[in-house]
Amino acid sequence: MGRQGSTVIMLKAFEPVDPPNMHKLSYKPKLIEGKVVVDFFWNPICFTSIIEIHRDREVCTEYSDEMVLREFNCGDKELFEKYQTFI
């Protein structure tokens, strides 16, 4: 069993396996003075995520003087290993 605060991962194994462990989010947002920064973690296998990133791109393009969009494709294994994040 893995535990982090009130979040718990439990496993009932029917054969020998490695125990689960909690990922530790290591992403730190970077602010830009005078801008609204949108950090969007999305996954190309998630249909809802694809729809949302398209909408965010449209809004951030429309307000590009005031907003910055930073996209993080969670389907990228290196990105996952760097930030320990997923959706």
C-alpha positions as CSV (number, residue, x, y, z in Angstrom):
1,M,0.0,0.0,0.0
2,G,1.2,3.5,-0.8
3,R,0.0,6.5,1.2
4,Q,0.5,10.3,0.7
5,G,-1.6,12.4,3.1
6,S,-5.2,11.2,2.8
7,T,-4.5,9.6,-0.6
8,V,-4.0,5.9,-0.6
9,I,-3.1,3.3,-3.3
10,M,-4.2,-0.2,-2.4
11,L,-3.4,-3.5,-4.2
12,K,-4.9,-6.9,-4.0
13,A,-2.4,-9.1,-5.8
14,F,-3.3,-12.5,-7.2
15,E,0.3,-13.2,-8.0
16,P,3.7,-11.8,-6.9
17,V,4.1,-8.2,-8.0
18,D,6.0,-5.1,-6.9
19,P,4.0,-3.0,-4.4
20,P,2.5,0.3,-5.8
21,N,4.2,3.6,-4.9
22,M,2.9,7.1,-4.9
23,H,4.3,9.6,-7.5
24,K,5.6,12.8,-6.1
25,L,4.5,15.7,-8.3
26,S,7.7,17.7,-9.0
27,Y,6.3,20.4,-11.3
28,K,6.7,24.0,-10.1
29,P,4.8,26.6,-12.1
30,K,6.8,29.6,-13.4
31,L,4.9,32.8,-13.4
32,I,5.4,35.6,-15.9
33,E,4.8,39.1,-14.7
34,G,1.8,40.8,-16.3
35,K,0.5,37.5,-17.9
36,V,-2.0,34.8,-17.1
37,V,-0.1,31.6,-17.4
38,V,-2.0,28.4,-18.3
39,D,0.0,25.2,-17.7
40,F,-2.0,22.4,-19.4
41,F,-1.1,18.8,-18.8
42,W,-2.9,16.7,-21.4
43,N,-2.8,13.2,-22.9
44,P,-3.3,12.3,-26.5
45,I,-5.2,9.1,-25.7
46,C,-7.9,11.0,-23.7
47,F,-10.6,12.4,-25.9
48,T,-11.8,15.0,-23.3
49,S,-8.2,16.2,-22.8
50,I,-7.8,16.7,-26.6
51,I,-11.0,18.7,-26.7
52,E,-9.9,20.9,-23.8
53,I,-6.4,21.6,-25.2
54,H,-8.0,22.8,-28.4
55,R,-10.3,25.1,-26.5
56,D,-7.4,26.4,-24.4
57,R,-5.3,27.1,-27.5
58,E,-8.2,29.1,-29.0
59,V,-8.7,31.2,-25.9
60,C,-4.9,31.8,-25.3
61,T,-4.5,32.7,-29.0
62,E,-7.4,35.2,-28.8
63,Y,-5.9,36.8,-25.6
64,S,-2.2,36.3,-26.5
65,D,-1.3,39.8,-25.3
66,E,-2.4,38.8,-21.8
67,M,-2.0,35.0,-21.7
68,V,0.7,32.4,-22.1
69,L,-0.1,28.7,-22.7
70,R,2.4,26.0,-21.8
71,E,1.4,22.5,-23.0
72,F,2.7,19.3,-21.4
73,N,1.9,16.1,-23.3
74,C,1.5,13.5,-20.6
75,G,1.8,10.8,-23.2
76,D,5.5,11.5,-23.3
77,K,7.3,9.1,-20.9
78,E,10.2,11.5,-20.3
79,L,7.9,14.3,-19.3
80,F,6.2,11.9,-16.9
81,E,9.5,10.8,-15.4
82,K,10.6,14.5,-15.0
83,Y,7.5,15.8,-13.3
84,Q,5.9,12.6,-12.0
85,T,2.5,13.7,-13.3
86,F,-0.2,12.0,-15.3
87,I,-3.8,12.5,-16.2
